[in-house]
């Protein structure tokens, strides 16, 4: 499945979602609340991911034992990134390659 198909699938899901926050409207200067909510959700998922890593690092668990939980939190993070890209109309693939070209110049001395 392509990234564009994933974005379409997420948009269809979000169009059906009926909660307190709209996940299918375009975000602009007059409706920043959905973006603020998505950022809080994104950071919450990132925090859950980081908390698992912290516990692995201090020796509570092995990476192998927590890998499935890490995968789930990682995908939750990805879902919120996809939601944000849909609502801000960001072409992830195009912008990724644009940014990587900048990174290639910026980090040229570290590339072999």
C-alpha positions as CSV (number, residue, x, y, z in Angstrom):
1,X,0.0,0.0,0.0
2,X,1.3,3.4,-0.9
3,X,1.5,6.4,1.5
4,X,-1.2,8.1,-0.6
5,X,-3.5,5.1,-0.1
6,X,-2.9,5.1,3.6
7,X,-3.8,8.8,3.7
8,X,-7.0,8.1,1.7
9,X,-7.9,5.2,4.1
10,X,-7.3,7.4,7.1
11,X,-9.4,10.2,5.6
12,X,-12.3,7.8,5.0
13,X,-12.0,6.7,8.7
14,X,-11.9,10.2,9.9
15,X,-14.9,11.2,7.8
16,X,-16.9,8.5,9.7
17,X,-15.6,9.4,13.1
18,X,-18.1,11.3,15.2
19,X,-16.6,12.7,18.4
20,X,-16.0,16.0,20.1
21,X,-13.1,16.9,17.8
22,X,-13.4,17.0,14.0
23,X,-10.6,15.0,12.3
24,X,-11.7,15.7,8.8
25,X,-11.8,19.4,8.4
26,X,-9.0,21.5,6.8
27,X,-7.1,23.4,9.5
28,X,-6.6,27.1,8.9
29,X,-6.0,30.3,10.9
30,X,-9.6,30.3,12.2
31,X,-9.8,26.7,13.5
32,X,-6.5,25.8,15.2
33,X,-8.2,23.7,18.0
34,X,-8.1,20.4,16.0
35,X,-4.4,20.9,15.3
36,X,-3.7,21.6,19.0
37,X,-5.7,18.5,19.9
38,X,-3.8,16.4,17.3
39,X,-0.4,17.7,18.7
40,X,-1.5,16.7,22.3
41,X,-2.5,13.2,21.0
42,X,0.7,12.8,19.0
43,X,2.9,13.8,22.0
44,X,0.9,11.5,24.2
45,X,1.6,8.5,21.9
46,X,5.3,9.6,21.7
47,X,5.4,9.7,25.5
48,X,4.0,6.2,25.7
49,X,6.6,5.0,23.2
50,X,9.4,6.7,25.1
51,X,8.2,5.3,28.4
52,X,8.5,1.8,27.1
53,X,12.0,2.5,25.8
54,X,12.9,4.0,29.2
55,X,11.8,0.8,30.9
56,X,13.7,-1.4,28.4
57,X,16.9,0.7,28.9
58,X,16.8,0.5,32.7
59,X,16.4,-3.3,32.5
60,X,12.7,-3.9,33.4
61,X,12.1,-5.7,30.0
62,X,14.0,-6.8,26.9
63,X,13.4,-5.1,23.6
64,X,12.2,-8.4,22.2
65,X,9.6,-8.7,25.0
66,X,8.2,-5.1,24.4
67,X,8.6,-5.0,20.6
68,X,4.9,-5.5,19.9
69,X,3.9,-2.7,22.3
70,X,6.5,-0.4,20.7
71,X,5.1,-1.2,17.2
72,X,1.6,-0.3,18.4
73,X,2.7,3.0,19.9
74,X,4.8,3.7,16.8
75,X,1.8,3.2,14.5
76,X,-0.3,5.4,16.8
77,X,2.3,8.1,16.2
78,X,2.2,7.5,12.5
79,X,-1.6,7.7,12.5
80,X,-1.5,11.1,14.1
81,X,1.1,12.3,11.6
82,X,-1.1,11.1,8.7
83,X,-4.1,12.9,10.3
84,X,-2.2,16.1,10.5
85,X,-0.9,15.8,7.0
86,X,-4.5,15.3,5.8
87,X,-5.9,18.2,7.7
88,X,-3.0,20.6,6.7
89,X,-3.0,19.2,3.1
90,X,0.7,18.2,3.3
91,X,2.0,15.9,0.6
92,X,4.2,13.7,2.8
93,X,6.1,12.0,0.0
94,X,7.0,15.3,-1.9
95,X,7.9,17.1,1.3
96,X,10.0,14.2,2.5
97,X,12.2,14.2,-0.6
98,X,12.4,18.0,-0.5
99,X,13.7,17.9,3.1
100,X,16.0,15.0,2.4
101,X,17.7,17.0,-0.4
102,X,18.3,19.8,2.2
103,X,19.6,17.3,4.7
104,X,22.0,15.8,2.1
105,X,23.5,19.3,1.7
106,X,23.4,20.1,5.4
107,X,25.0,16.8,6.5
108,X,27.2,16.3,3.4
109,X,30.4,15.9,5.5
110,X,28.9,13.0,7.3
111,X,27.7,11.1,4.2
112,X,30.0,8.5,2.7
